[in-house]
Amino acid sequence: MGVRLRFATKNSNRSARILVTGVNAGHGLPRPVQHLEAGQEVVVTEGAFVGMRGVLLEGRGRARVAVRLSVLRQSVSVELSKRLLRVVRQANSVQVS
């Protein structure tokens, strides 16, 4: 990458040190993630359900969520990785942790 980050002061906090160490080790900058909330309409962007739209039901830990998908006029709940989803539109929602 060729870019090296340095600390601005000796009093930099622990999080900044971890970030800089990771970037300098070649792991790249962290990617922003979407804030997902129950009730949001989402679309699956990768995997077996790619292109399918559904409604986010609940969080299942830090990396997974339950999503209700409509398949052949029936609703099916599946558990997916958050990284496979993109928000289609905002709805009346409740925060998912």
Contacts in CASP RR format, 6 or more apart in sequence:
PFRMAT RR
TARGET T0000
AUTHOR 0000-0000-0000
METHOD contacts of the structure
MODEL  1
MGVRLRFATKNSNRSARILVTGVNAGHGLPRPVQHLEAGQEVVVTEGAFV
GMRGVLLEGRGRARVAVRLSVLRQSVSVELSKRLLRVVRQANSVQVS
1 23 0 8 1.000
1 26 0 8 1.000
1 28 0 8 1.000
3 23 0 8 1.000
4 24 0 8 1.000
5 19 0 8 1.000
5 20 0 8 1.000
5 23 0 8 1.000
5 24 0 8 1.000
6 20 0 8 1.000
7 16 0 8 1.000
7 17 0 8 1.000
7 20 0 8 1.000
19 30 0 8 1.000
22 28 0 8 1.000
23 29 0 8 1.000
33 82 0 8 1.000
33 83 0 8 1.000
34 82 0 8 1.000
34 85 0 8 1.000
34 86 0 8 1.000
34 87 0 8 1.000
36 42 0 8 1.000
36 56 0 8 1.000
36 59 0 8 1.000
36 65 0 8 1.000
36 82 0 8 1.000
36 85 0 8 1.000
36 87 0 8 1.000
36 96 0 8 1.000
37 56 0 8 1.000
37 93 0 8 1.000
37 94 0 8 1.000
37 95 0 8 1.000
37 96 0 8 1.000
38 56 0 8 1.000
38 57 0 8 1.000
38 58 0 8 1.000
38 59 0 8 1.000
38 93 0 8 1.000
38 94 0 8 1.000
38 95 0 8 1.000
38 96 0 8 1.000
39 55 0 8 1.000
39 56 0 8 1.000
39 57 0 8 1.000
39 91 0 8 1.000
39 92 0 8 1.000
39 93 0 8 1.000
39 94 0 8 1.000
40 55 0 8 1.000
40 56 0 8 1.000
40 87 0 8 1.000
40 88 0 8 1.000
40 89 0 8 1.000
40 90 0 8 1.000
40 91 0 8 1.000
40 93 0 8 1.000
41 53 0 8 1.000
41 54 0 8 1.000
41 55 0 8 1.000
41 56 0 8 1.000
41 87 0 8 1.000
41 88 0 8 1.000
41 89 0 8 1.000
41 91 0 8 1.000
42 53 0 8 1.000
42 54 0 8 1.000
42 55 0 8 1.000
42 56 0 8 1.000
42 67 0 8 1.000
42 85 0 8 1.000
42 86 0 8 1.000
42 87 0 8 1.000
42 88 0 8 1.000
43 51 0 8 1.000
43 52 0 8 1.000
43 53 0 8 1.000
43 54 0 8 1.000
43 85 0 8 1.000
43 86 0 8 1.000
43 88 0 8 1.000
44 50 0 8 1.000
44 51 0 8 1.000
44 52 0 8 1.000
44 53 0 8 1.000
44 54 0 8 1.000
44 67 0 8 1.000
44 69 0 8 1.000
44 80 0 8 1.000
44 84 0 8 1.000
44 85 0 8 1.000
45 51 0 8 1.000
45 84 0 8 1.000
45 85 0 8 1.000
45 86 0 8 1.000
46 84 0 8 1.000
47 84 0 8 1.000
49 69 0 8 1.000
49 78 0 8 1.000
49 80 0 8 1.000
49 84 0 8 1.000
52 69 0 8 1.000
52 71 0 8 1.000
53 69 0 8 1.000
53 70 0 8 1.000
53 88 0 8 1.000
54 67 0 8 1.000
54 68 0 8 1.000
54 69 0 8 1.000
54 70 0 8 1.000
55 67 0 8 1.000
55 68 0 8 1.000
55 91 0 8 1.000
56 65 0 8 1.000
56 66 0 8 1.000
56 67 0 8 1.000
56 85 0 8 1.000
56 93 0 8 1.000
56 96 0 8 1.000
57 65 0 8 1.000
57 66 0 8 1.000
57 67 0 8 1.000
57 68 0 8 1.000
57 77 0 8 1.000
58 65 0 8 1.000
58 66 0 8 1.000
58 96 0 8 1.000
59 65 0 8 1.000
59 66 0 8 1.000
59 96 0 8 1.000
59 97 0 8 1.000
60 66 0 8 1.000
60 79 0 8 1.000
61 97 0 8 1.000
63 81 0 8 1.000
63 82 0 8 1.000
63 83 0 8 1.000
64 79 0 8 1.000
64 80 0 8 1.000
64 81 0 8 1.000
64 82 0 8 1.000
65 79 0 8 1.000
65 80 0 8 1.000
65 82 0 8 1.000
65 85 0 8 1.000
65 96 0 8 1.000
66 77 0 8 1.000
66 78 0 8 1.000
66 79 0 8 1.000
67 77 0 8 1.000
67 78 0 8 1.000
67 79 0 8 1.000
67 80 0 8 1.000
67 85 0 8 1.000
68 75 0 8 1.000
68 76 0 8 1.000
68 77 0 8 1.000
69 75 0 8 1.000
69 76 0 8 1.000
69 77 0 8 1.000
69 78 0 8 1.000
70 76 0 8 1.000
END
